[in-house]
């Protein structure tokens, strides 16, 4: 018996949108490292990195950068994309790079 062929879903070629939460505020000097992501400095003192990530290798690259910063990683979540994920505009409390 052979396993059924797995077909990619309709959005398989689209990047997955991730939210990566870090303990502490990310300093301005590190913003270039996370190009393409929206960086939100939250009121509770944490940083939220969010945006599309093309594949698992790119996600691991981002996590490696977080490790190299020495900031504690609080969470990594994939989220449903919104229309703004393709054209994210900075909002109050956000820095876009």
KEKENU-98939 format. One record per residue (C-alpha): residue number from 1; residue in one letter; x, z negated, y negated. Coordinates in steps of 0.1 Angstrom, whole numbers, plus 5000, padded with zeros to 4 digits. Example, Ala and Ser with C-alpha at 12.3 -4.5 7.8 and 13.67 -1.06 7.14 Angstrom:
! residues 2
- 1, a, 5123, 4922, 5045 $
- 2, s, 5137, 4929, 5011 $
This chain:
! residues 97
- 1, x, 5000, 5000, 5000 $
- 2, x, 5014, 5009, 4966 $
- 3, x, 5008, 4991, 4934 $
- 4, x, 4984, 5007, 4909 $
- 5, x, 5002, 5027, 4882 $
- 6, x, 5003, 5007, 4849 $
- 7, x, 4994, 5028, 4819 $
- 8, x, 5004, 5016, 4784 $
- 9, x, 4975, 5005, 4762 $
- 10, x, 4964, 5026, 4732 $
- 11, x, 4988, 5008, 4709 $
- 12, x, 5018, 5006, 4732 $
- 13, x, 5039, 5027, 4708 $
- 14, x, 5030, 5004, 4678 $
- 15, x, 5053, 4975, 4669 $
- 16, x, 5040, 4940, 4677 $
- 17, x, 5034, 4917, 4647 $
- 18, x, 5051, 4883, 4651 $
- 19, x, 5051, 4851, 4631 $
- 20, x, 5082, 4830, 4634 $
- 21, x, 5081, 4795, 4619 $
- 22, x, 5113, 4776, 4610 $
- 23, x, 5117, 4740, 4600 $
- 24, x, 5129, 4739, 4564 $
- 25, x, 5130, 4765, 4536 $
- 26, x, 5152, 4795, 4540 $
- 27, x, 5176, 4799, 4511 $
- 28, x, 5176, 4829, 4489 $
- 29, x, 5210, 4840, 4501 $
- 30, x, 5196, 4847, 4536 $
- 31, x, 5167, 4868, 4526 $
- 32, x, 5185, 4901, 4532 $
- 33, x, 5190, 4892, 4569 $
- 34, x, 5153, 4894, 4575 $
- 35, x, 5147, 4928, 4559 $
- 36, x, 5112, 4942, 4567 $
- 37, x, 5096, 4908, 4572 $
- 38, x, 5075, 4888, 4548 $
- 39, x, 5090, 4854, 4541 $
- 40, x, 5067, 4826, 4532 $
- 41, x, 5080, 4793, 4519 $
- 42, x, 5052, 4770, 4530 $
- 43, x, 5041, 4739, 4511 $
- 44, x, 5050, 4716, 4541 $
- 45, x, 5086, 4726, 4538 $
- 46, x, 5087, 4752, 4566 $
- 47, x, 5094, 4789, 4564 $
- 48, x, 5072, 4816, 4580 $
- 49, x, 5087, 4850, 4588 $
- 50, x, 5061, 4875, 4597 $
- 51, x, 5058, 4913, 4602 $
- 52, x, 5061, 4940, 4628 $
- 53, x, 5089, 4940, 4654 $
- 54, x, 5095, 4973, 4672 $
- 55, x, 5105, 4959, 4706 $
- 56, x, 5118, 4929, 4726 $
- 57, x, 5154, 4937, 4718 $
- 58, x, 5146, 4935, 4680 $
- 59, x, 5128, 4902, 4686 $
- 60, x, 5158, 4888, 4704 $
- 61, x, 5180, 4900, 4675 $
- 62, x, 5158, 4881, 4650 $
- 63, x, 5159, 4850, 4671 $
- 64, x, 5197, 4853, 4673 $
- 65, x, 5198, 4853, 4635 $
- 66, x, 5176, 4822, 4634 $
- 67, x, 5200, 4805, 4658 $
- 68, x, 5230, 4815, 4637 $
- 69, x, 5214, 4800, 4606 $
- 70, x, 5211, 4766, 4625 $
- 71, x, 5175, 4762, 4614 $
- 72, x, 5152, 4746, 4640 $
- 73, x, 5128, 4771, 4655 $
- 74, x, 5092, 4757, 4655 $
- 75, x, 5073, 4786, 4670 $
- 76, x, 5071, 4823, 4678 $
- 77, x, 5037, 4839, 4681 $
- 78, x, 5025, 4875, 4684 $
- 79, x, 4994, 4881, 4663 $
- 80, x, 4968, 4908, 4658 $
- 81, x, 4980, 4933, 4632 $
- 82, x, 4961, 4935, 4600 $
- 83, x, 4959, 4965, 4576 $
- 84, x, 4985, 4947, 4554 $
- 85, x, 5011, 4946, 4582 $
- 86, x, 5019, 4983, 4575 $
- 87, x, 5020, 4978, 4538 $
- 88, x, 5026, 4942, 4531 $
- 89, x, 5024, 4931, 4495 $
- 90, x, 5038, 4897, 4485 $
- 91, x, 5013, 4871, 4477 $
- 92, x, 5016, 4838, 4459 $
- 93, x, 5042, 4817, 4477 $
- 94, x, 5057, 4847, 4495 $
- 95, x, 5089, 4866, 4491 $
- 96, x, 5090, 4901, 4505 $
- 97, x, 5123, 4917, 4513 $
